[in-house]
Amino acid sequence: MLTGMLALMSAGLTAGAGPLPQDTRGLWPGAATVVRGEHSVVIGHRVPLADLRDLASRADRARRTVGRIWGPVRPVILFPATDAEAAALAGAGSTGGLAAMATADRVIVLPSGYARLSAAGRDVVITHELTHVATGATRGGRVPMWLSEGFADYVGYRDAGIGVREAAAELAAEVRAGTLPARLPGAADFAPGAPRLAQAYEEAWLACRYIAERFGEKALVRLYGSDVGSALGLSRAELTAAWRDHLRRELG
């Protein structure tokens, strides 16, 4: 990810120890800090106020990006003190390598992973997770994982100013070495700790990016509630072949 610093946009933010939104009370045994942005709410537990304000600013920007592409989303973000707290809030058994997670109605930050990100990387991650909240993620398994994760990355990277080879560095190294993925990534490829986790996200992102470039962004949005044949006029095999050619051109 890029390492350049982004300006802190703190206008309109308010902070305090309460009251918490009704459905987030009792999250932690100690006092929580609430920061409200223009349209976002960030709730932190033993997190510096400056970090919560910065996150609220990013959430407001992410909300605008998601709104332009998909539709409205209400950012509620929890910033716990530890990864263990984050995993408990999300009901997740494993969080290895993640910087944030989305549930049905909120985003949960994993402090250790989030701290390793650059400023631009944090914007991408927050936008990605808010996209999951807005779309309902996999909709009970009705949306393939490559589309759910790829679309969230498509929205996250759309206005980030990060080059393709930089954002897909791991996959680019494989393609330059002459190795192309044989298929679109499946659910197991996105499991925390999967051996090619980074490449799975990059493959899915570039599949969605290819669809938006060839068929238009609205077609990509329609695909989320449809199927490849109805939305794009292609078979799954034809889409896979075209995507592999796209990877070769973009990363080879």
C-alpha positions as CSV (number, residue, x, y, z in Angstrom):
1,M,0.0,0.0,0.0
2,L,1.0,3.6,-0.4
3,T,2.8,5.3,2.5
4,G,1.9,8.9,1.9
5,M,0.0,10.7,4.6
6,L,-3.6,11.9,4.1
7,A,-4.8,15.1,5.7
8,L,-6.9,14.7,8.8
9,M,-10.5,15.9,8.2
10,S,-11.9,16.5,11.6
11,A,-14.5,19.3,11.0
12,G,-17.8,18.5,12.4
13,L,-16.6,15.6,14.7
14,T,-17.9,15.4,18.2
15,A,-16.5,13.1,20.9
16,G,-17.6,11.9,24.4
17,A,-18.2,8.9,26.6
18,G,-21.9,8.6,25.9
19,P,-24.6,8.0,25.3
20,L,-23.9,5.0,23.0
21,P,-26.3,4.1,20.2
22,Q,-29.0,1.9,21.7
23,D,-27.9,-1.3,19.9
24,T,-24.2,-0.9,20.9
25,R,-24.6,-0.5,24.7
26,G,-22.8,-3.0,26.9
27,L,-20.1,-3.8,24.3
28,W,-17.3,-3.4,26.8
29,P,-17.1,-3.5,30.6
30,G,-15.4,-0.1,30.7
31,A,-16.4,3.3,29.3
32,A,-16.4,3.7,25.6
33,T,-15.7,6.8,23.6
34,V,-18.1,7.9,20.8
35,V,-17.0,10.0,17.9
36,R,-19.7,11.2,15.4
37,G,-18.7,12.3,12.0
38,E,-21.1,14.0,9.5
39,H,-22.9,10.7,8.8
40,S,-20.8,8.1,10.8
41,V,-20.5,6.8,14.3
42,V,-17.2,5.4,15.7
43,I,-17.1,3.7,19.1
44,G,-13.8,3.0,20.6
45,H,-12.6,1.1,23.7
46,R,-9.3,2.4,25.1
47,V,-8.4,3.9,21.7
48,P,-6.8,7.4,21.4
49,L,-9.4,10.1,20.5
50,A,-7.3,11.2,17.6
51,D,-7.5,7.7,16.1
52,L,-11.2,7.7,16.4
53,R,-11.6,11.1,14.8
54,D,-9.4,10.0,11.9
55,L,-11.5,6.9,11.5
56,A,-14.7,8.8,11.5
57,S,-13.4,11.1,8.7
58,R,-12.4,8.0,6.6
59,A,-15.9,6.5,7.3
60,D,-17.6,9.6,6.0
61,R,-15.5,9.6,2.8
62,A,-16.1,5.9,2.3
63,R,-19.8,6.4,2.8
64,R,-19.8,8.9,-0.1
65,T,-17.9,6.5,-2.4
66,V,-20.2,3.5,-1.6
67,G,-23.3,5.8,-2.1
68,R,-22.2,6.8,-5.6
69,I,-21.7,3.2,-6.7
70,W,-24.2,1.2,-4.8
71,G,-26.5,3.3,-2.6
72,P,-26.8,4.5,1.0
73,V,-25.0,3.0,3.9
74,R,-24.9,4.0,7.6
75,P,-21.4,3.7,8.9
76,V,-21.2,2.4,12.5
77,I,-17.6,1.3,13.3
78,L,-16.3,-0.4,16.4
79,F,-12.6,0.1,17.3
80,P,-11.8,-2.2,20.2
81,A,-8.5,-2.2,22.1
82,T,-7.4,-5.7,21.0
83,D,-7.8,-8.2,18.2
84,A,-9.3,-10.6,20.8
85,E,-12.0,-8.1,21.5
86,A,-12.6,-7.6,17.8
87,A,-12.9,-11.4,17.2
88,A,-15.4,-11.7,20.1
89,L,-17.5,-8.8,18.7
90,A,-17.6,-10.4,15.3
91,G,-18.1,-13.9,16.5
92,A,-15.0,-14.9,14.4
93,G,-12.8,-17.9,15.2
94,S,-9.8,-16.6,13.2
95,T,-8.8,-13.1,12.2
96,G,-5.3,-13.7,11.0
97,G,-4.1,-11.1,8.5
98,L,-7.2,-9.0,8.6
99,A,-7.5,-5.3,9.3
100,A,-11.3,-5.0,9.7
101,M,-14.4,-7.2,9.4
102,A,-18.0,-6.4,8.5
103,T,-21.1,-7.9,10.2
104,A,-24.7,-7.3,8.9
105,D,-24.8,-3.7,10.2
106,R,-21.3,-2.5,11.3
107,V,-17.6,-2.6,10.7
108,I,-15.2,-3.9,13.4
109,V,-11.5,-2.8,13.3
110,L,-8.7,-5.2,14.2
111,P,-6.2,-3.0,15.8
112,S,-3.0,-4.8,14.9
113,G,-3.8,-5.2,11.2
114,Y,-5.2,-1.7,10.9
115,A,-2.1,-0.2,12.4
116,R,0.1,-1.8,9.7
117,L,-1.8,-0.1,6.9
118,S,-0.8,3.2,5.2
119,A,-3.3,6.1,5.1
120,A,-4.5,5.0,1.6
121,G,-4.7,1.4,2.7
122,R,-7.0,2.4,5.6
123,D,-9.3,4.2,3.2
124,V,-9.5,1.2,1.0
125,V,-10.2,-1.2,3.9
126,I,-12.9,1.0,5.4
127,T,-14.6,1.5,2.0
128,H,-14.3,-2.2,1.3
129,E,-16.0,-3.2,4.6
130,L,-18.7,-0.5,4.3
131,T,-19.5,-2.0,0.9
132,H,-20.1,-5.3,2.6
133,V,-22.5,-3.7,5.0
134,A,-24.4,-1.9,2.2
135,T,-24.7,-4.9,-0.1
136,G,-25.4,-7.5,2.6
137,A,-22.1,-9.3,1.6
138,T,-22.8,-12.8,0.4
139,R,-26.6,-12.6,1.0
140,G,-26.7,-15.9,2.7
141,G,-24.5,-17.6,0.1
142,R,-26.4,-16.5,-2.9
143,V,-23.5,-14.3,-4.1
144,P,-20.2,-16.1,-4.9
145,M,-17.3,-15.1,-2.7
146,W,-15.2,-13.8,-5.6
147,L,-18.0,-11.4,-6.5
148,S,-18.7,-10.3,-2.9
149,E,-15.0,-9.7,-2.1
150,G,-14.1,-8.4,-5.6
151,F,-16.9,-5.9,-5.7
152,A,-16.0,-4.6,-2.2
153,D,-12.4,-4.2,-3.4
154,Y,-13.6,-2.6,-6.6
155,V,-15.4,0.1,-4.6
156,G,-12.5,0.4,-2.2
157,Y,-9.8,0.9,-4.8
158,R,-12.0,2.9,-7.3
159,D,-10.9,6.4,-6.0
160,A,-7.8,5.4,-4.1
161,G,-5.2,6.4,-6.8
162,I,-3.3,3.1,-6.3
163,G,-1.9,1.5,-9.4
164,V,-3.0,-2.0,-10.5
165,R,0.5,-3.5,-10.2
166,E,1.0,-2.0,-6.7
167,A,-2.4,-3.2,-5.5
168,A,-2.0,-6.6,-7.0
169,A,1.7,-7.1,-6.3
170,E,1.5,-10.7,-5.2
171,L,-0.6,-11.8,-8.2
172,A,1.5,-9.7,-10.6
173,A,4.7,-11.6,-9.5
174,E,3.0,-14.9,-10.3
175,V,1.7,-13.7,-13.7
176,R,5.2,-12.4,-14.6
177,A,6.6,-15.8,-13.7
178,G,4.2,-17.4,-16.2
179,T,1.5,-18.6,-13.8
180,L,-2.1,-17.7,-14.3
181,P,-5.0,-18.8,-12.1
182,A,-7.1,-21.5,-13.6
183,R,-10.4,-20.4,-12.1
184,L,-12.0,-17.6,-10.2
185,P,-11.3,-18.0,-6.4
186,G,-13.7,-19.9,-4.2
187,A,-14.8,-19.5,-0.6
188,A,-11.9,-21.6,0.8
189,D,-9.4,-19.2,-0.9
190,F,-10.6,-16.4,1.3
191,A,-10.4,-18.2,4.6
192,P,-8.1,-16.4,7.1
193,G,-4.6,-17.9,6.8
194,A,-5.2,-19.4,3.4
195,P,-1.9,-19.7,1.6
196,R,-2.8,-17.4,-1.3
197,L,-5.2,-15.1,0.5
198,A,-3.7,-11.9,-0.9
199,Q,-3.8,-13.4,-4.5
200,A,-7.4,-14.4,-4.0
201,Y,-8.5,-10.9,-3.2
202,E,-6.4,-9.5,-6.1
203,E,-7.9,-12.0,-8.5
204,A,-11.5,-11.2,-7.4
205,W,-10.8,-7.4,-7.6
206,L,-9.4,-7.6,-11.1
207,A,-12.3,-9.8,-12.2
208,C,-14.8,-7.1,-11.1
209,R,-12.6,-4.3,-12.5
210,Y,-12.5,-6.1,-15.8
211,I,-16.3,-6.5,-15.8
212,A,-16.8,-2.8,-15.0
213,E,-14.3,-1.8,-17.8
214,R,-15.9,-4.0,-20.5
215,F,-19.6,-3.9,-19.6
216,G,-19.8,-0.8,-17.4
217,E,-20.1,-0.2,-13.7
218,K,-23.9,-0.6,-13.8
219,A,-23.5,-4.1,-15.2
220,L,-21.2,-5.0,-12.4
221,V,-23.8,-3.7,-9.9
222,R,-26.5,-5.7,-11.6
223,L,-24.4,-8.8,-11.5
224,Y,-24.5,-8.7,-7.7
225,G,-28.1,-9.7,-7.7
226,S,-28.1,-11.8,-10.9
227,D,-25.9,-14.3,-12.7
228,V,-23.1,-14.0,-15.3
229,G,-25.3,-15.1,-18.2
230,S,-28.2,-12.8,-17.4
231,A,-26.1,-9.7,-16.5
232,L,-23.2,-10.1,-19.0
233,G,-24.3,-12.5,-21.7
234,L,-21.4,-14.8,-21.0
235,S,-21.0,-18.3,-19.7
236,R,-18.9,-18.8,-16.6
237,A,-16.2,-20.4,-18.8
238,E,-16.2,-17.4,-21.2
239,L,-15.9,-15.0,-18.3
240,T,-13.0,-17.0,-16.8
241,A,-11.1,-17.1,-20.1
242,A,-11.6,-13.3,-20.7
243,W,-10.5,-12.5,-17.1
244,R,-7.4,-14.6,-17.5
245,D,-6.5,-12.7,-20.7
246,H,-7.1,-9.5,-18.8
247,L,-4.7,-10.6,-16.1
248,R,-2.1,-11.4,-18.6
249,R,-2.4,-7.9,-20.2
250,E,-2.6,-6.0,-17.0
251,L,0.1,-7.8,-15.0
252,G,2.3,-9.7,-17.4
